[in-house]
Amino acid sequence: MSNPLQEPSFLILTALASGPQHGYGVIKDVDAISGGRVTMRVGTLYGALDRLAATGLVEVDREEIVSSRLRRYYRLTDSGRERLRVEAERTRDQAQAALFRLGAAGALA
């Protein structure tokens, strides 16, 4: 079993789950997905994308020039999609166990 994903990586993969995006789009999605709790900076994002690409979870989808600047789009690989699914199920199961125990403790109190 793989180590759990760090929250920024989980949020980046989640942002890319709906389709390829460029960096600014990922930053905006991470903000929306986290309810504004996680603010991703450009350097942090691209470092994380490089690590995710090195492990085969994301890849460059395409590049384009916009206003004389390179815009790179990233997408999930099949491995990235599977890793996100496994991680989402793991966190869901843990949250359900916690809520169940809280409910059981509340019923006993």
N, C-alpha and C positions, 0 to 999 in steps of 0.2 A: 504494500500500500504506500502511496506517495505521502509526503508531508503535506499538511494542510496548506492551502494557499494563504499568503498574507492578504489582508483586506484590500490594499490597492490593486494587487494582481487580480483578485476575484472581481472587483468592480470593473477593471479594464476588460476582462474577458466577458463580463455581463454586458458592457456597453457594445462590444463587438458582436454579440450573439445575434443581433438583429440585422447585421450586414456590415460591409466594409465602411470604415470611417477614417478621416484624417485626424491628426492630433487634437486640433481644437474641438472637433466634434466629440472625441472621446472625453476630453476635459469637461465639456458641458454635460455630457451624459453621466459621467461619474458624479458630478455635482447633483444632478437631478435624481439619480438612483439612490444616492446616500441622503437625500433630503437636505442637502447643503452642509452635511456634517463633515464630508471629506472634500477638501479643496486640493486638487492636484496641480502642481506646478509643472511647467514645461520640461524642465530638466529631469524631474522625478518621473514624469510620464515616459520620456524617451529612454531613460535608463531602464525602466520596467519593461517597455516594449522590446528593447534589445535583449533583456534576460528571457522574456517570454518567447521571443523568436529563437534564441539559442537553444531553448528546450523543446522547440517544435510546436508550441501552442498557438502562436500567431505567425503570420507571414505577410510580406508586402503584397498587396493586391495590385496596385498600380501607382504610377507617379504622374504628376502633371505640373506644368509651370503656370502659376497664377501671380500676376503682378511682379514678374521677374523673380519669383521665389518658387523653390521646389516644394510641392505639396505631396506628401506620401500617404497613401491609404493603406490601412492594415485590415486583415481579416483573420478570423479564427481558422485554424486547420481542423481537420477531423479529430485529431488528438486533443486540440484545445476545446472543442465542443464537448467531447466526452469527459475531459477533466473538469470542465465547468459543471456538467450534469452531476458527476460523482460528488463534487464539492458541495453543490446546492443540496443534494440529498443528504449528505452528511450533516450539514448545518441545520437542515430542517429536522432531521431525526433528533439531534441534540436539543434543539429548541423545544420540540414536542415532549421530550423526556423531562426537561426543566419545568415546563408548564404543568405537566402531569403531577410532578412531585410537589410543585407549589400548590396545586389544587388539593392534592391529598393531604398536605400539611395544613392547609387552611380548613379542610373538613374536620381534621382532628383537633384543631385549636379551639 
